[in-house]
Amino acid sequence: MAKKSSSSGRWLAEHHSDPFVKRAREAGYRSRAVFKLQQIQQKDRLIRPDMVVVDLGAAPGGWSQYAAEILKGRGRLIALDILPMEPLPGVECILGDFREEAVLEGLRQSLNCERVDLVLSDMAPNISGIAAADQARVIHLAELALEFCQGALKLGGSLLIKLFQGAGFDAYLKALRVAFGSVHIRKPDASRDRSREVYLLARNYRLV
């Protein structure tokens, strides 16, 4: 059996002692990430019943689980991920790689020309450990999410997207500020302090 690295051992120890991991288990949520969305929701009230919501990078489903609770069966929630996800009540799941045109086309067909109120994106690429390459992959996914918004969001719609501060961040932030009326940076308590992870909340989409 391969010996675990000291870094993976530290991660496991931190994960199991993480208060958000414990809270997620106790509340029946699928991941600790739900508390990132919950804190943003409590501050910004971006999810409301009767909305059409698309959740990109949804697996294992914590964000979709929380959003579905707020929608209360009113509206639509479509979750997409390259990884399989256990079904959730009130959530339409699409399995596929968001970077592939065929998968995007499947998402568009599922929407059937219905305009989207909110796009959620907690997508992140597999990490190689090469910082410059990993950051480029993060920005590429974010650019694809923005392209999807440009074809799917309704006027006044919103995008909440995870990004990592680094190369390409400022240019992406500038692009959001062109397409949306307001853009705010959020760093939820559940985001680990050492992480460069932040969430960009773009509201009032104006480039249909």
Buried (B, 14 or more C-beta within 10 A) or exposed (E): EEEEEEEEEEEEEEEEEBEBBEBBEEEEBBBBBBBBBBBBBEEBEBBBEEBBBBBBBBBBBBBBBBBBBBBEEEBBBBBBBBEEBEEBEBBBBBBBEBBEEEBBEBBEEBBEEEBBBBBBBBBBBEEEEEEEEBBBBBBEBBBBBBEBBEEBBBEEBBBBBBBBBBEBBEEBBEBBEEBBEEBEEBBBEBBEEEEEBBBBBBBEBEEE
